[in-house]
Amino acid sequence: MDSIVQPAATEQPSSSRNRLLLTVYTAAIFVSALLLFSVQPLFTKMVLPRLGGSPAVWSVAMVFFQSLLLAGYAYAHLLMQARSRIVPVAVHLVLLVAAFATLPLGIASAYGEPPASGYAVWLLGLFVVSIGLPFFALAANNPMLQAWFVRTGHPAAHDPYFLYASSNIGSFLALLSYPFLLEPMFALHTQNRFWTAGYGVLILLIAACGTLLLRSPKLAEVDARTEEVNAPAPGVLTRLRWIFLAAVPSGLLIAVTAHISTDVAAAPLLWVLPLSLYLLTWVVVFQSRPLLPHKWMLMLQPVAIAGVVVLLAYGGEQNLLLTLGGHQLCFFVIAMACHGELARTRPAAKYLTGFYVALSFGGMVGGLFAGLVAPFTFSWIAEYPILIALAALCRPPANERLDGIVKWFWLALAALAVALVAPSTMTGDLSTWFEDHRVWVAGAVGVLAALLALALNADRWKIFATVALALALIRIYPADEGRVTTVRSFFGVHKIVETPGGYFHVLMHGTTIHGAERFRNNEGAQITGRPEPITYYHKDGGIGQAVTAIRERKGAPLKVAAIGVGSGTLACAAAPGEDWKFFEIDQSMVDAARDPKNFRYISSCMPDMKPVIGDARLTFAREPDGAYDLIIVDAYSSDAIPIHLATKEAMKIYKDKLAPHGAVVMHVSNRHLDLETVVVGIADANDLKSWVFNEDSGRDADYIFSTDVVISAREETDIGKLASNKSWEQTEADDRVRVWSDDYSNILGALYRRYRDGE
């Protein structure tokens, strides 16, 4: 009996220790990932109002986070080269404590207004000085703790990559909890306190991890248990392939988000879905037993690539739900295949930190290409098809089953390309047929690529070339939506569409119309003279009525500030002798609106317009107080809104710039968000009364749209005849809706109210 009981008693301490090791290390990696992914939106939202909320802030922030993530991984890799256990534990704990001393998060006091030039470099410096140290320490935790775990001698330490899944689960939860839980419930300063407390808890967890490491068996004994001592070091080509496999899905994440928000729908929070799927792929592939086997994903990957080809040829407006779901499902499969290859080719545990450095570097390269290089290089979302084609090269080497036709493949593909591309240089029935059947033509070539992969197990370069041809055909034979000109800048991609017959020129972002001008009458004759404002700016709409009412109330020429240029329509709302000043963040939009080939509003009505370029939160704040009879804020007519212009602090700026009897008109038309309640709330917080205009024009066929407008003023008499107009309803602030401020906003609440009210 004693001989049976004794072994169990001696094994118990080891079993308890192993469970404790696994629990503490998993918890530390999980909490670290939570903090890492929640600090990005938290601090960026803190910076936005101070820096004017420019979209450039978000892009530069992503460059900072990806670059510092690479630096953290490199630091962990170098620190773990030490054979002593005490050195990495002591150094990293000192770094964490030093970083904790800089908390809570805040903008460095030495930084004031951004400079006129070198904005990106200045902003990167701000991020480094403000949160560089705590973020750097967080970035190092994932590879560092996994490397420590390897040295503890735990039975699972020979393959610690399952802990990477725990890290990405934490990242995934942080991503979802921020917009859906933290942002709606807590102000920024409260979030900051929670985050600081979480950082303190993390330090305790990592100290516990270090203690468990130092109390583990001797290093030589652990090495014998957990490391493949004779495992060869990864070669240069292997490391380059890791970088490539990480770069393609990282860039594709940004590209697919840009595509669906530009060419499909710019719905709020849409960016959450692709990023969630991206993180989910990391969770799945690094599980000990993946729910989705890698071989399945490799089989589905060429089908997903062909699916993207068909979706790009098909367009997005006909069935938004199908298109959105299709792009994201295909992205998930492609990312799973790429990340699955990384998991399959991961090195022995002794080379773990170098592996993570390669992953991080690849992620940064992909992000830089899609997030910074592409917007300055291409006039459209060209990075999306480019990365889709490159995804074919992420497949592993194959033993071809093409047999005798291998040597003829490239000749056949070249002949096919000539046969399909040549008609685009011609006119006539053949060219028209290709344009009308672009979905079938490009789709058939895309399916051919899938067949090469699945049926013939073709070399990845052959699949890549076939996919590239299919994607090129989509660009060569554009969709039948009239002549399209794309205008791309750091702030997004806009399309200027000339409708069939040349009747209208329309400015679009995704499926949202930002402005339009009529160029031909119903008989097809060219319209000359002063253009008539249409879309949201027609004389009978909310903005048109507000301008007329304030003009009549004053009985003299107005001094007006207009935030947002768009197609330049409001230039033709000005009366002779009036002083209108425009504020616009995007110079490319001003250039496009000035060109009479696109729109004639500015060239016909205000050829000497000199807009103030820059974010209005900064530039307009420099205007003299009490200067304007009317302020028109037209930055909310898109489906994605600049929140920093819809806070009580922003409304205070508008109020300060108003003349004694002036008014603020805010255009809040939006398919997804209830912004009327938001604007009424921020106006009430500044002791302003508000009236809401919401009327359907019933003339959409003539590009005269229904418009949601809120006008706010100190007194009822300041808005003239609008106060007695039944179309304008005086509206009180909703006490149930928390006022938006630089410290608090709730996109999810605005989204819920819009759909709750059936709008």
Secondary structure as the mmCIF struct_conf table of DSSP 4:
data_model
#
loop_
_struct_conf.conf_type_id
_struct_conf.id
_struct_conf.beg_label_comp_id
_struct_conf.beg_label_asym_id
_struct_conf.beg_label_seq_id
_struct_conf.end_label_comp_id
_struct_conf.end_label_asym_id
_struct_conf.end_label_seq_id
HELX_RH_AL_P HELX_RH_AL_P1 ASP A 2 LEU A 51
TURN_TY1_P TURN_TY1_P1 GLY A 52 GLY A 53
HELX_RH_AL_P HELX_RH_AL_P2 PRO A 55 LEU A 79
TURN_TY1_P TURN_TY1_P2 MET A 80 GLN A 81
BEND BEND1 ARG A 83 ARG A 83
BEND BEND2 ARG A 85 ARG A 85
HELX_RH_AL_P HELX_RH_AL_P3 ILE A 86 PHE A 100
TURN_TY1_P TURN_TY1_P3 ALA A 101 THR A 102
HELX_LH_PP_P HELX_LH_PP_P1 LEU A 103 LEU A 103
BEND BEND3 PRO A 104 PRO A 104
HELX_LH_PP_P HELX_LH_PP_P2 LEU A 105 LEU A 105
TURN_TY1_P TURN_TY1_P4 SER A 109 ALA A 110
BEND BEND4 GLU A 113 GLU A 113
HELX_LH_PP_P HELX_LH_PP_P3 PRO A 114 PRO A 115
BEND BEND5 ALA A 116 SER A 117
HELX_RH_AL_P HELX_RH_AL_P4 TYR A 119 VAL A 150
TURN_TY1_P TURN_TY1_P5 ARG A 151 GLY A 153
TURN_TY1_P TURN_TY1_P6 PRO A 155 HIS A 158
BEND BEND6 ASP A 159 ASP A 159
TURN_TY1_P TURN_TY1_P7 PRO A 160 TYR A 161
HELX_RH_AL_P HELX_RH_AL_P5 PHE A 162 SER A 177
HELX_RH_PI_P HELX_RH_PI_P1 TYR A 178 LEU A 182
HELX_RH_AL_P HELX_RH_AL_P6 GLU A 183 MET A 185
HELX_RH_AL_P HELX_RH_AL_P7 LEU A 188 LEU A 214
TURN_TY1_P TURN_TY1_P8 ARG A 215 ARG A 215
BEND BEND7 SER A 216 PRO A 217
HELX_LH_PP_P HELX_LH_PP_P4 LYS A 218 LYS A 218
HELX_RH_AL_P HELX_RH_AL_P8 LEU A 219 THR A 226
BEND BEND8 GLU A 227 GLU A 227
TURN_TY1_P TURN_TY1_P9 VAL A 229 ASN A 230
HELX_LH_PP_P HELX_LH_PP_P5 ALA A 231 PRO A 234
HELX_RH_AL_P HELX_RH_AL_P9 VAL A 236 HIS A 259
HELX_RH_PI_P HELX_RH_PI_P2 ILE A 260 VAL A 264
TURN_TY1_P TURN_TY1_P10 PRO A 268 TRP A 271
HELX_RH_AL_P HELX_RH_AL_P10 VAL A 272 VAL A 285
TURN_TY1_P TURN_TY1_P11 PHE A 286 PHE A 286
BEND BEND9 GLN A 287 ARG A 289
BEND BEND10 LEU A 291 LEU A 292
HELX_RH_AL_P HELX_RH_AL_P11 HIS A 294 TYR A 314
BEND BEND11 GLY A 316 GLN A 318
HELX_RH_AL_P HELX_RH_AL_P12 LEU A 320 ARG A 344
TURN_TY1_P TURN_TY1_P12 THR A 345 THR A 345
HELX_RH_3T_P HELX_RH_3T_P1 ALA A 349 TYR A 351
HELX_RH_AL_P HELX_RH_AL_P13 LEU A 352 LEU A 368
HELX_RH_PI_P HELX_RH_PI_P3 PHE A 369 VAL A 373
HELX_RH_AL_P HELX_RH_AL_P14 ALA A 374 THR A 377
BEND BEND12 SER A 379 TRP A 380
TURN_TY1_P TURN_TY1_P13 ALA A 382 ALA A 382
HELX_RH_AL_P HELX_RH_AL_P15 GLU A 383 ALA A 391
HELX_RH_3T_P HELX_RH_3T_P2 ALA A 392 CYS A 394
BEND BEND13 ARG A 395 ARG A 395
HELX_LH_PP_P HELX_LH_PP_P6 PRO A 396 PRO A 397
HELX_RH_3T_P HELX_RH_3T_P3 ASP A 403 TRP A 408
HELX_RH_AL_P HELX_RH_AL_P16 PHE A 409 VAL A 421
HELX_RH_3T_P HELX_RH_3T_P4 ALA A 422 THR A 425
BEND BEND14 MET A 426 MET A 426
BEND BEND15 GLY A 428 GLY A 428
HELX_RH_AL_P HELX_RH_AL_P17 ASP A 429 ASP A 436
TURN_TY1_P TURN_TY1_P14 HIS A 437 HIS A 437
HELX_RH_AL_P HELX_RH_AL_P18 ARG A 438 LEU A 454
TURN_TY1_P TURN_TY1_P15 ALA A 455 ALA A 455
BEND BEND16 LEU A 456 LEU A 456
HELX_RH_AL_P HELX_RH_AL_P19 ARG A 460 ILE A 476
BEND BEND17 TYR A 477 TYR A 477
BEND BEND18 ASP A 480 GLY A 482
STRN STRN1 ARG A 483 SER A 489
TURN_TY1_P TURN_TY1_P16 PHE A 490 PHE A 491
STRN STRN2 GLY A 492 GLU A 498
HELX_RH_3T_P HELX_RH_3T_P5 PRO A 500 GLY A 502
STRN STRN3 PHE A 504 HIS A 509
TURN_TY1_P TURN_TY1_P17 GLY A 510 THR A 511
STRN STRN4 THR A 512 ARG A 518
STRN STRN5 ARG A 520 ARG A 520
TURN_TY1_P TURN_TY1_P18 ASN A 522 GLU A 523
HELX_LH_PP_P HELX_LH_PP_P7 ALA A 525 ALA A 525
STRN STRN6 GLN A 526 GLN A 526
HELX_LH_PP_P HELX_LH_PP_P8 ILE A 527 ILE A 527
BEND BEND19 GLY A 529 ARG A 530
HELX_LH_PP_P HELX_LH_PP_P9 PRO A 531 PRO A 533
STRN STRN7 THR A 535 THR A 535
TURN_TY1_P TURN_TY1_P19 TYR A 536 TYR A 537
TURN_TY1_P TURN_TY1_P20 LYS A 539 ASP A 540
BEND BEND20 GLY A 541 GLY A 541
HELX_RH_AL_P HELX_RH_AL_P20 GLY A 542 LYS A 554
TURN_TY1_P TURN_TY1_P21 GLY A 555 GLY A 555
BEND BEND21 ALA A 556 ALA A 556
STRN STRN8 LYS A 559 ILE A 563
TURN_TY1_P TURN_TY1_P22 GLY A 566 SER A 567
BEND BEND22 GLY A 568 GLY A 568
HELX_RH_3T_P HELX_RH_3T_P6 THR A 569 ALA A 573
HELX_LH_PP_P HELX_LH_PP_P10 ALA A 574 ALA A 575
TURN_TY1_P TURN_TY1_P23 PRO A 576 GLY A 577
STRN STRN9 ASP A 579 GLU A 584
BEND BEND23 ILE A 585 ILE A 585
HELX_RH_AL_P HELX_RH_AL_P21 GLN A 587 ARG A 594
TURN_TY1_P TURN_TY1_P24 PRO A 596 ASN A 598
HELX_RH_AL_P HELX_RH_AL_P22 TYR A 601 CYS A 605
TURN_TY1_P TURN_TY1_P25 PRO A 607 ASP A 608
HELX_LH_PP_P HELX_LH_PP_P11 PRO A 611 PRO A 611
STRN STRN10 VAL A 612 ILE A 613
BEND BEND24 GLY A 614 GLY A 614
HELX_RH_AL_P HELX_RH_AL_P23 ALA A 616 THR A 619
HELX_RH_3T_P HELX_RH_3T_P7 PHE A 620 ARG A 622
BEND BEND25 GLU A 623 GLU A 623
HELX_LH_PP_P HELX_LH_PP_P12 PRO A 624 PRO A 624
TURN_TY1_P TURN_TY1_P26 ASP A 625 GLY A 626
STRN STRN11 TYR A 628 VAL A 633
BEND BEND26 SER A 637 ALA A 640
HELX_RH_3T_P HELX_RH_3T_P8 ILE A 643 LEU A 645
BEND BEND27 ALA A 646 THR A 647
HELX_RH_AL_P HELX_RH_AL_P24 LYS A 648 LYS A 657
STRN STRN12 LEU A 658 HIS A 667
BEND BEND28 ARG A 671 HIS A 672
HELX_RH_AL_P HELX_RH_AL_P25 GLU A 676 ASP A 684
TURN_TY1_P TURN_TY1_P27 ALA A 685 ASP A 687
STRN STRN13 LYS A 689 GLU A 695
BEND BEND29 GLY A 698 GLY A 698
STRN STRN14 ARG A 699 ARG A 699
HELX_RH_3T_P HELX_RH_3T_P9 ASP A 700 ASP A 702
TURN_TY1_P TURN_TY1_P28 TYR A 703 TYR A 703
STRN STRN15 ILE A 704 ILE A 704
STRN STRN16 THR A 707 ALA A 713
BEND BEND30 ARG A 714 GLU A 715
HELX_RH_3T_P HELX_RH_3T_P10 GLU A 716 SER A 724
TURN_TY1_P TURN_TY1_P29 LYS A 726 SER A 727
STRN STRN17 TRP A 728 THR A 731
TURN_TY1_P TURN_TY1_P30 ASP A 735 ARG A 736
BEND BEND31 VAL A 737 VAL A 737
HELX_LH_PP_P HELX_LH_PP_P13 ARG A 738 TRP A 740
STRN STRN18 SER A 741 SER A 741
TURN_TY1_P TURN_TY1_P31 ASP A 742 ASP A 743
STRN STRN19 TYR A 744 TYR A 744
HELX_RH_AL_P HELX_RH_AL_P26 ILE A 747 ARG A 756
TURN_TY1_P TURN_TY1_P32 ASP A 757 GLY A 758
#
